[in-house]
Amino acid sequence: MSFPPEVYLIGAQKAGTTTLAYLLSQHPDICVAKNKEPHYFTGNSSKDLAWYQKQFPNYENTVCIDASTSYSFAPLSLENSYMTKKCFHNIPQRIYSINPQAKFIYLLRDPIARTYSGYWHSFNTGREHRSFGEAIKNDYFYLDVSDYYGQLTLWLEYFPLESFLFLLFEDMKHNPKQVVKKCFEFLEIDSENIQINLKQHRNKTQNVNFLGRKFNRIFKKLDYSGLGFMAPSLVRNFIQEHTMNSHKSIPKTPEKEIGFLCNYFADKNRNLANLTGLNLSEWQS
């Protein structure tokens, strides 16, 4: 048995975690949660361990992976709208309480690109209506999720650095085979003669029109109230398909905000590189 989960793919959001979880799930000795992100320690923190276990239908004799990116949503700034949401606090401590030997995979993306993609994700799901500039300067949620050094320091209060495998989005994009191999080695899982379909399962940010965002807000309210079953996946997929602006792509990051973001993340990226030994030169350029 490997429950509670031995491994957590903690993020970062919009950094390729859906693709990586899909690739890892193909190994017969790995069980990724059936919905990929059970959010047991955040959105479903009121549920018990029995509910959590049901999210891993093949947990026996496999390595269970909880790939909830919300576990690296810790509010680091007072200006963060999540500061008052208790479920996003003390997640490392709560995971430590059920599995002090847990391991973590942290997939990292250029923080400027991740911040912008995270903003559009919120915008298209109906949780955001402000311009990008207004959003990042009035709610530090987007910035805090991209502050990987700040997030990591919270985890290191309970788990040693050796418990973490750090991967870069750029490597995941250009050489997924090597990234998957690193994961198997980190998890001490035999990968010999294991065939992995490297066709990427993409979770690309889409441009949704006004009606689609309105429906997304309704779906979110239903989910948070426990009435999500009233909007089954077939209904959601149909509405998404018919409210997508397929001819309209996500705009480029506004030039006037790039300078602010470069300055904001400079020291944080430097601290992260010094702590982890990662080469983050591509981010700096």
GINORLIN-V569578 format. One record per backbone hydrogen bond with DSSP energy under -0.5 kcal/mol. NH is the residue of the N-H (numbers start at 1). CO is the residue of the C=O. Records with the same first field share a line. If there is no record, write none. Layout:
# GINORLIN-V569578
NH=CO, CO
This chain:
# GINORLIN-V569578
2=59
6=64
7=64
8=103
9=66
10=8, 105
11=105
15=12
20=16
21=17
22=18
23=19
24=20
25=21
26=23
27=24
30=27
31=63
32=30
33=65
34=55
36=33
37=35
38=36
42=39
44=39
45=42
47=44
52=48
53=49
54=50
55=51, 52
56=53
59=56
62=59
63=29
64=62
65=31
66=7
67=36, 65
69=67
71=68
72=69
73=70
80=77
83=80
84=81
85=82
86=84
88=85
89=86
94=90
95=91
96=92
97=93
98=94, 95
99=95
102=99
103=6
104=163
105=8
106=104, 165
107=11, 105
108=106, 167
114=110
115=111
116=112
117=113
118=114
119=115
120=116
121=117
122=118
123=119
124=120
125=121
126=123
127=122
128=122
135=131
136=132
137=133
138=134
139=135
140=79
142=139
144=140
145=141
146=142
147=143, 144
148=146
151=147
152=148
153=149
154=150, 151
155=151
156=152
157=154
158=155
159=155
163=160
164=161
165=104
166=164
167=106, 165
169=108
172=168
173=169
174=170
175=171
179=175
180=176
181=177
182=178
183=179
184=180
185=181
186=182
187=183
188=185
189=184
194=191
195=193
196=194
197=195
198=196
200=198
202=200
208=206
209=243
213=209
214=210
215=211
216=212
217=213
218=214
219=215
220=216
221=217
222=218
223=219
224=220
225=221
226=222, 223
227=222
228=222
230=227
231=228
235=232
236=232
237=233
238=234
239=235
240=236
241=237
242=238
243=239, 240
245=207
246=244
248=245
249=247
257=254
258=254, 255
259=255
261=257
262=258
263=259
264=260
265=261
266=262
267=263
269=265
270=266
271=267
272=268
273=269
274=270
275=271
276=272
277=273
280=278
283=280
284=280
285=281
